[in-house]
Amino acid sequence: MQIASLGETVSRSLDGLVLRQQVIAQNIANLNTPGYTPLRVDFESALQGAEGAGPRILPDRRPAIAPGAAGSAAELSHQVSQLADTTLRYQTLIKGINKQLAIMQLAISDGRR
């Protein structure tokens, strides 16, 4: 575990969301492949577990790709809803970063525009 800044936490979250988007795209691409087991990415539990460990403690490892639940089928509607959720989370983090940068820019310019 390592102590991380808020920026590093957001960066790791964005990386995890990008990885999740890639895995969902792979699941959709293999929707009709016989014997294909859909994959999933779960990094939120690692981030939540790190919250209880102290201020901004992050695990040193990257998000893991794991098989989905045994016997689960990669249904298109489920994958598309997961993709929409992931995209919304990504956009929300980016908006937060942009707002923080705007505040910093305002502080640097002493409130002048």
Contacts in CASP RR format, 6 or more apart in sequence:
PFRMAT RR
TARGET T0000
AUTHOR 0000-0000-0000
METHOD contacts of the structure
MODEL  1
MQIASLGETVSRSLDGLVLRQQVIAQNIANLNTPGYTPLRVDFESALQGA
EGAGPRILPDRRPAIAPGAAGSAAELSHQVSQLADTTLRYQTLIKGINKQ
LAIMQLAISDGRR
1 50 0 8 1.000
1 53 0 8 1.000
1 57 0 8 1.000
1 58 0 8 1.000
1 59 0 8 1.000
1 60 0 8 1.000
2 57 0 8 1.000
2 58 0 8 1.000
2 60 0 8 1.000
3 55 0 8 1.000
3 56 0 8 1.000
3 57 0 8 1.000
3 58 0 8 1.000
4 12 0 8 1.000
4 56 0 8 1.000
4 57 0 8 1.000
4 58 0 8 1.000
5 56 0 8 1.000
6 56 0 8 1.000
8 56 0 8 1.000
8 58 0 8 1.000
9 47 0 8 1.000
9 56 0 8 1.000
9 58 0 8 1.000
10 93 0 8 1.000
10 97 0 8 1.000
12 43 0 8 1.000
12 47 0 8 1.000
12 58 0 8 1.000
13 43 0 8 1.000
13 47 0 8 1.000
13 93 0 8 1.000
14 90 0 8 1.000
14 93 0 8 1.000
14 94 0 8 1.000
15 62 0 8 1.000
15 63 0 8 1.000
16 41 0 8 1.000
16 43 0 8 1.000
16 62 0 8 1.000
16 63 0 8 1.000
17 86 0 8 1.000
17 89 0 8 1.000
17 90 0 8 1.000
17 93 0 8 1.000
18 90 0 8 1.000
19 41 0 8 1.000
19 43 0 8 1.000
19 62 0 8 1.000
19 63 0 8 1.000
19 65 0 8 1.000
20 40 0 8 1.000
20 41 0 8 1.000
20 43 0 8 1.000
20 63 0 8 1.000
20 82 0 8 1.000
20 86 0 8 1.000
21 83 0 8 1.000
21 86 0 8 1.000
21 87 0 8 1.000
21 90 0 8 1.000
23 39 0 8 1.000
23 40 0 8 1.000
23 41 0 8 1.000
23 65 0 8 1.000
24 79 0 8 1.000
24 82 0 8 1.000
24 83 0 8 1.000
24 86 0 8 1.000
25 83 0 8 1.000
26 39 0 8 1.000
27 38 0 8 1.000
27 39 0 8 1.000
27 74 0 8 1.000
27 79 0 8 1.000
28 74 0 8 1.000
28 76 0 8 1.000
28 79 0 8 1.000
28 80 0 8 1.000
28 83 0 8 1.000
30 36 0 8 1.000
30 38 0 8 1.000
30 74 0 8 1.000
31 74 0 8 1.000
31 76 0 8 1.000
31 79 0 8 1.000
36 74 0 8 1.000
37 67 0 8 1.000
37 68 0 8 1.000
37 71 0 8 1.000
37 72 0 8 1.000
38 67 0 8 1.000
38 68 0 8 1.000
38 72 0 8 1.000
38 73 0 8 1.000
38 74 0 8 1.000
38 79 0 8 1.000
39 65 0 8 1.000
39 66 0 8 1.000
39 67 0 8 1.000
39 68 0 8 1.000
40 65 0 8 1.000
40 66 0 8 1.000
40 67 0 8 1.000
40 68 0 8 1.000
41 63 0 8 1.000
41 64 0 8 1.000
41 65 0 8 1.000
41 66 0 8 1.000
42 63 0 8 1.000
42 64 0 8 1.000
42 66 0 8 1.000
43 63 0 8 1.000
43 64 0 8 1.000
46 59 0 8 1.000
46 61 0 8 1.000
46 63 0 8 1.000
47 58 0 8 1.000
50 56 0 8 1.000
50 57 0 8 1.000
50 58 0 8 1.000
50 59 0 8 1.000
END
